[in-house]
Amino acid sequence: MKKLTGPLVAALLLGLLTATTVLAASSVILRGYQVDFIEVVKEGDNTTWTYAITADGDEPYGLSHWTLDLDLACGYSIVAPAESPAGENSYITPSSYVPQSGAYAGIDICTSVYNCQAASYNIEYGVDATTGISGIKFQEPDPALSAGNPGTQIFQITVANSNPRIGAIDIAIKTGGGSTGYEIGTIDGPVCYPTALNLANLSASADSSSLLLTIILSSALAITCTLAYFALRFRLAIAI
């Protein structure tokens, strides 16, 4: 894969930082299920994060629940989906989704990329006692993704007070059907501070990006100090 040059990296990061919609498409496979981060869309003070979970037919166990780490200490609050009443499934996964950016902007990915299905979930906030992940938990799926029920389910989470700031966050998938297993990985999501590499999901190395950022900041500081010095000399000359 061709690596991005320093100026191109800087230009892409600037564009992403000023955009209202970010498409990153990071993925992770946990317990045989593929989880894709589709995009984040900023609307006013809120951002909506969209994910897809796919079963392709070879999963050993059905999906029991999944949890996304949302660090509420960052000052975020979950706007939607709301917690479900006890024993009720209040969240319905959409059977169609049209991204606002990227290669599939304006195209329903549920017909062009995925085979989406509607399913109901019970929503719970807090710490998942099974996996230890703290955030939002989607549980009691009906129907549950499995080898016998392959397809994709789309999930949307709206968070308040996000810029958006994208970084690696924890995600856990727990399987059922006689299984007590779960697996934890990382995927793009809301973080307290922006992580440049995860923000763009670039192939540039961390060293080169860090070096580029250091050079930019150092240069800006040097220019500022130089201008301040000459401004002081000029004022002194006039005073004398």
Buried (B, 14 or more C-beta within 10 A) or exposed (E): EEEBEBEEBBEBBEEBBEBEBBBBBBBBEBBBBBBBBBBBBBEEEBBBBBBBBBBBEEBEBBBBBBBBBBBEEBEBBBBEBEBBEEEEBEBEBBBEBEBBBBEBEEBBBBEEBBEBBEBBBBBBBEEBEBBEBBBBBBBBBEBBBBBEBBBBBBBBBBBBEBBBBBBBBBBBBBBBBEEEEBBBBBBBBBBEEBBBBBBBBBEBEEEBBEEBBEEEEEEEEEEEEEEEEEEEEEEEEEEE
